[in-house]
Amino acid sequence: MPRSSPSLAKLELTGVSRDFGSVTALDGLSLTITGGEFIALLGPSGCGKSTALNCLAGLLPLTAGQITLDGKRVDTQPAEKRGFGMVFQNYALFPHLSVERNVAFGLKMRGVGKSEIRDRVQEALQLVHLEHLARSHPGQLSGGQQQRVAIARAIVLRPPLILMDEPLSNLDAKLRLEMRTEIKRLHQELGLTTIYVTHDQEEALSLADRLVLMKDGKVQQIGTPEELYAKPVTPFVADFMGFRNQIPGTDSFTFADATWTSDSTVTGASIAMCRPEDLRVGVPQNAIEVTVEVVEYHGRQFLLEVRTESGLALHAVSPEALAPGDKVKVGVAPDRLLVFGS
Ligand SMILES: Nc1ncnc2c1ncn2[C@@H]1O[C@H](COP(=O)(O)OP(=O)(O)OP(=O)(O)O)[C@@H](O)[C@H]1O
């Protein structure tokens, strides 16, 4: 297995589009991916992320645009010619074949010799920690183990690109976290260029080198996890990245007892946004009085739904337990408050 030696230098998508009748599912996606990068395509249901992945895989022809791999056009090639590894949410394993035969299948189809198949399958199973289950059948495995087989089956082919479509969405919360770490570890070990589709921002932030956030078939922002987390460029991106509190205004954001100030200044600002974890009981800046309506226990702190005197619902946190009906002051530091123009 080639360790940390990416087998592709550059994948380039230029104006990649796909229509279904009058619906434009993917609208002019342009993106340059460097060998070894882990890219997450992120966005709400229906934003076009699976369409983008299927266009890359060769399962869907493009309506416009082109895809090149190290300068060579690949969007005109059939899926099997591209030779990309694919991992989907339904593992699509052969139920009648043992784990090792499932993993060996693609190599056999490519005419690889018997002893090389044996070595490569063994190595792939070691990488996903499944050597001990080589002779089992998929029906005898847990969901997480089956997904590991699906991953082994993709990496054993040493593909130039791995495409993953919501691979963890069928797993329970604990397994999902375990497999997330596993995927990260494999990527660090093998350096395989990976494109990963998810609607889960936490998953995307924790796995990817760069995120591509989409809405209605169009790219909204491309950046590192830190950039999208701290500097979302539009209210849509901010909302998707967890800025749940949205305060409408016209250039200023005024409450009964304070006018909020932000470090980010925008002329013609029409919305201010902050995360629930930044609107806190005990923060003195931008403090306003609110009435507690709902209290949720979250381990180290309590998540509150509160209402301002003017009737605006907000989400905040408190280090101490409060009860519905309590009146408290919540505040947000100006550097944690973003403002956007319309
Ligand atoms: N085969 C198809 N025929 C017609 N419309 C389609 C087809 N496939 C996708 N679409 C439409 O294209 C848009 C994008 O779909 P896509 O499956 O790419 O979104 P997605 O972001 O992957 O969503 P999800 O997270 O729900 O899978 C949607 O409006 C969808 O209804």
The ligand as an SDF file (V2000), in Angstrom:
LIG
                    3D

 31 33  0  0  0  0  0  0  0  0999 V2000
  -32.5380   11.2570  -10.7430 N   0  0  0  0  0  0  0  0  0  0  0  0
  -33.0690   12.4490  -10.4560 C   0  0  0  0  0  0  0  0  0  0  0  0
  -34.1390   12.9210  -11.1050 N   0  0  0  0  0  0  0  0  0  0  0  0
  -34.6730   14.1440  -10.8360 C   0  0  0  0  0  0  0  0  0  0  0  0
  -34.2120   14.9700   -9.8790 N   0  0  0  0  0  0  0  0  0  0  0  0
  -33.1490   14.5630   -9.1710 C   0  0  0  0  0  0  0  0  0  0  0  0
  -32.5190   13.2810   -9.4050 C   0  0  0  0  0  0  0  0  0  0  0  0
  -31.4810   13.1520   -8.5390 N   0  0  0  0  0  0  0  0  0  0  0  0
  -31.4630   14.2930   -7.8090 C   0  0  0  0  0  0  0  0  0  0  0  0
  -32.4480   15.1350   -8.1640 N   0  0  0  0  0  0  0  0  0  0  0  0
  -32.7380   16.4640   -7.5880 C   0  0  0  0  0  0  0  0  0  0  0  0
  -31.5270   17.2060   -7.5790 O   0  0  0  0  0  0  0  0  0  0  0  0
  -31.3700   17.9380   -6.3860 C   0  0  0  0  0  0  0  0  0  0  0  0
  -30.0700   17.5630   -5.6950 C   0  0  0  0  0  0  0  0  0  0  0  0
  -30.1550   16.1860   -5.2680 O   0  0  0  0  0  0  0  0  0  0  0  0
  -28.9520   15.4460   -4.5180 P   0  0  0  0  0  0  0  0  0  0  0  0
  -29.3720   14.0380   -4.3050 O   0  0  0  0  0  0  0  0  0  0  0  0
  -27.6920   15.6890   -5.2630 O   0  0  0  0  0  0  0  0  0  0  0  0
  -28.9070   16.2400   -3.1500 O   0  0  0  0  0  0  0  0  0  0  0  0
  -28.1450   15.8680   -1.8060 P   0  0  0  0  0  0  0  0  0  0  0  0
  -27.5560   17.1550   -1.3390 O   0  0  0  0  0  0  0  0  0  0  0  0
  -27.2140   14.7440   -2.0130 O   0  0  0  0  0  0  0  0  0  0  0  0
  -29.3440   15.4480   -0.8550 O   0  0  0  0  0  0  0  0  0  0  0  0
  -29.4320   14.2640    0.2570 P   0  0  0  0  0  0  0  0  0  0  0  0
  -28.5390   14.7020    1.3890 O   0  0  0  0  0  0  0  0  0  0  0  0
  -30.8810   14.2920    0.6250 O   0  0  0  0  0  0  0  0  0  0  0  0
  -28.9750   13.0080   -0.3940 O   0  0  0  0  0  0  0  0  0  0  0  0
  -32.6230   17.6670   -5.5680 C   0  0  0  0  0  0  0  0  0  0  0  0
  -33.5340   18.7140   -5.7830 O   0  0  0  0  0  0  0  0  0  0  0  0
  -33.1410   16.3720   -6.1400 C   0  0  0  0  0  0  0  0  0  0  0  0
  -34.5470   16.2950   -6.0100 O   0  0  0  0  0  0  0  0  0  0  0  0
  1  2  1  0
  2  3  1  0
  2  7  2  0
  3  4  2  0
  4  5  1  0
  5  6  2  0
  6  7  1  0
  6 10  1  0
  7  8  1  0
  8  9  2  0
  9 10  1  0
 10 11  1  0
 11 12  1  0
 11 30  1  0
 12 13  1  0
 13 14  1  0
 13 28  1  0
 14 15  1  0
 15 16  1  0
 16 17  2  0
 16 18  1  0
 16 19  1  0
 19 20  1  0
 20 21  2  0
 20 22  1  0
 20 23  1  0
 23 24  1  0
 24 25  2  0
 24 26  1  0
 24 27  1  0
 28 29  1  0
 28 30  1  0
 30 31  1  0
M  END
$$$$
